[in-house]
Amino acid sequence: MADVRITCITKPQNRNHEHITHVGNPATGWRWSVKDVVSSIDAKTNTFYVLDAKTGKRSDVGVVRPENHAPYIRTYADGVWDDNLLSLPAC
């Protein structure tokens, strides 16, 4: 299993709500759809994380499965779901 750092996100143009379609890390040359990341987490083939730019603190990425909505990814640190992914720059 690989431990993979996410450093950038892609959101669709002209959206009123926060919605991430892809994540990646240009330094290591990868970019995946959120659907592929969810599948990888579910299959336990990779773990994903982000680092806070100010503190260097790690937040792991998990899958959220709301009712009547497609699964999506979100960061989790210190027992709390947070929005660290949304603070990352665009890919």
C-alpha positions as CSV (number, residue, x, y, z in Angstrom):
1,M,0.0,0.0,0.0
2,A,1.3,3.4,-0.9
3,D,1.0,6.5,1.2
4,V,0.2,9.3,-1.3
5,R,0.3,13.1,-0.7
6,I,-2.3,15.3,-2.4
7,T,-1.0,18.8,-3.2
8,C,-3.6,20.1,-5.7
9,I,-7.2,19.9,-6.7
10,T,-9.4,20.4,-9.7
11,K,-12.9,21.9,-9.5
12,P,-15.3,22.4,-12.4
13,Q,-15.7,25.9,-13.8
14,N,-18.7,28.0,-12.8
15,R,-19.9,26.0,-9.8
16,N,-21.6,27.7,-6.9
17,H,-20.8,24.9,-4.4
18,E,-17.5,23.3,-3.5
19,H,-17.0,20.2,-5.6
20,I,-13.7,18.5,-6.3
21,T,-13.4,16.4,-9.5
22,H,-9.7,15.4,-9.4
23,V,-6.8,15.5,-7.1
24,G,-3.1,15.1,-7.8
25,N,0.6,15.9,-7.1
26,P,2.5,17.5,-10.0
27,A,5.8,16.9,-8.3
28,T,5.3,13.1,-8.5
29,G,3.4,13.2,-11.8
30,W,-0.1,12.0,-11.0
31,R,-3.7,13.2,-11.2
32,W,-6.7,11.0,-10.4
33,S,-10.4,11.5,-10.4
34,V,-12.2,11.5,-7.0
35,K,-14.0,8.4,-8.1
36,D,-10.6,6.6,-8.6
37,V,-9.3,7.8,-5.2
38,V,-12.5,6.6,-3.5
39,S,-12.1,3.2,-5.2
40,S,-8.4,3.0,-4.1
41,I,-9.2,3.9,-0.5
42,D,-12.1,1.3,-0.4
43,A,-9.8,-1.4,-1.9
44,K,-7.0,-0.4,0.6
45,T,-4.5,-0.1,-2.2
46,N,-3.5,3.5,-1.2
47,T,-3.8,5.9,1.6
48,F,-4.0,9.7,0.8
49,Y,-3.2,12.7,2.9
50,V,-2.5,16.5,2.8
51,L,-0.1,18.6,4.8
52,D,-1.1,22.0,6.2
53,A,1.1,24.6,4.5
54,K,1.4,26.6,7.7
55,T,1.8,23.9,10.4
56,G,3.0,20.9,8.4
57,K,0.3,18.9,10.2
58,R,-0.9,15.8,8.3
59,S,-4.6,15.3,7.6
60,D,-5.6,11.9,6.2
61,V,-8.2,11.6,3.4
62,G,-11.3,9.5,4.0
63,V,-14.5,8.7,2.1
64,V,-17.8,10.4,3.1
65,R,-21.0,8.6,2.0
66,P,-24.0,10.9,2.4
67,E,-27.5,9.6,1.7
68,N,-28.7,10.2,-1.9
69,H,-25.3,11.5,-2.9
70,A,-22.2,10.0,-4.6
71,P,-19.3,9.3,-2.2
72,Y,-16.7,12.1,-2.0
73,I,-13.4,12.6,-0.2
74,R,-12.6,14.8,2.8
75,T,-9.7,15.2,5.2
76,Y,-9.8,13.9,8.7
77,A,-7.5,15.0,11.5
78,D,-7.7,14.8,15.3
79,G,-11.0,13.1,15.1
80,V,-12.6,15.9,13.1
81,W,-13.7,16.0,9.4
82,D,-12.3,19.2,7.9
83,D,-11.9,21.0,4.5
84,N,-8.2,21.0,4.0
85,L,-8.6,19.8,0.5
86,L,-10.4,22.9,-0.5
87,S,-7.5,25.1,0.6
88,L,-5.1,23.4,-1.9
89,P,-4.1,25.1,-5.2
90,A,-5.6,24.1,-8.5
91,C,-3.8,21.4,-10.5
